[in-house]
């Protein structure tokens, strides 16, 4: 089991982020590979050299990195290619009604192909219907997040089901 957390720009720009993450991993008694940090593409492009150094430090801890809400910011294809993300998360804006909206189909199929071609895991956020899941699965997306699978639940419920 792993957990994904979103970091705000202010948190990501903390020069001691790697130390804070290492302490949190140790305090939780988990392996670094059980933690995934999600950043929006806008946050990841603030300072390219700082981002690369920070990513290297986090990856040295075993932490996985995901680009969240992809397609809604101002990232370039060059940035996506150069930064060592392991996962691309397609924003809900493109996923909602993807099964019946041709422009969203074009965007999602392109993003799935792009992510897969770069060796990234691709996750569709905001899946709420079986039709959306089936369409995206047929396009090659195999990771999903959304109300179709579960509404938010308290930690105790998750512990009872999965741990």
N, C-alpha and C positions, 0 to 999 in steps of 0.2 A: 504494500500500500504506500502511496505517496501523497503529498499535499502540494498544491500550487498556490502561490501567494502573488498578489499584485504589488508592485512597488511604485510609489509616486516619484515624480522627478526629484523632489527634494530628498527623498530617501536614497534614491540611486546615486545622487551626487555627493552623498556623505563619503568623505575620503576614508572612513573607517568601516565602510559597509562590509567588506570581507571579514573583518574581525567580529562584527556584530552577528553576522550570519554563522560564523564558526562557533561562536558562543551559544547561539540559539540551537544549533544542531547538537552540540554537546549537552546542553541543558535538557533537550527533548529526548536524548538517548537514541537518536536515529542516525542512520548513515546519510551522508550528503546526497547520495543518489535518490533518496526518498523525497527530496525537496526540489521543486521547480519554481523558478522565479519568472514572473511574467512582467514584461515591459511593453508599453505602447511604442509604436515605431517612432513617434515624436520624441519620447524620452531618450530612446537609444541613439538618436541622431544629434543630440545637443553638442557633444564634444567627442568626436570620433576617436581620438587617441586615448582619452580617459575611458571611454566605453570599452575599447579593446583591452586595456590594462585591467579594468574591473572584471570584465568577462573572463579573462585568463585566471584571475585570482579565484573567482567563484567556481569555475570549472575545475580548478585544482582541488577544491573542496568536494568535488563530485556533483555539485549542483547543476541541474539542467536549466536551460534558458529558453523561454518562449517569447515570441513576438505576438502581442495581444492586439485585438481589434485591427488586424491587418487590412489595409485598403482604405482606412478612414483618415489616415494622417498624410504626411508629406515625405515619406521615405522613398528613396530611389531604389531601383533594382540593384545598383552597385552596392548600396548599404546592405541589402538583404543578402547579397552574395558574399560580402566581406566579413560580416559579423557572424560569429559562431553560434547561431541559434540552433536548437534541436527541434523546435516545433513552431509552426505557423498556425495561428488561431484566426479563422475567418470570422469576421464580425457578424453579429446577429442581423444587422441591416441587410446583408446580402443573403442570409439564410432564410429569413421569414418569407414564406410562400415561394421558395425557390422552385418547387415542383410545378408551379403554374405561371411563372413570370420569366419570360425569355431573356430579358436583360440580366436578371439575377442568375439565371442558368449560365449565361456566357461568362459572367464574372466568376462564379463559383467553380465551374469546370476549369477555367484558366488558372485560378489560384491553386486548385488541387493539383493540376499538372505542373505548375511552377514549383510548388513545395515539394512534390514527389521527385521532380527532376533534380532538385537541389539536395535531395537526400534528407528532407525534413519530414517529421510527422506532421500531418495536417488534421486539425480539429475544427469542427463546425460548432460555433456557439449559438445558443438560442434556438435549438431544435425543439419545436413544440408539437409536431405532428408526425405520424408514421410516414405520411407521403413525403415530407421533407427528408426524413432519415433515409427512406428507400431511394429517393432520387440521388442524394449525395453519396450513398453507399455504392450505387451503380456507377458513379463517376470516379470512384476510387478513394473516397474518404471513409476512414474506418474508426475515427474517434469523434465522439459527440458530447455535447454538454447542453443541457436544457431541460425544461419542464416536462418534455415528453418522457424523460427517464425518471425525474424526481424533482419535486419542489425542494427548497432549502429545508434541511432538517437539523435539529440540535446535535451537538457532538456525541451525546450519550446514545442517540439512535444509531449513528454511524458506527460507534464502537460495538454496539450490540449486533449489528449486521455483518460487519467486516473484520473485526479484530478478534 
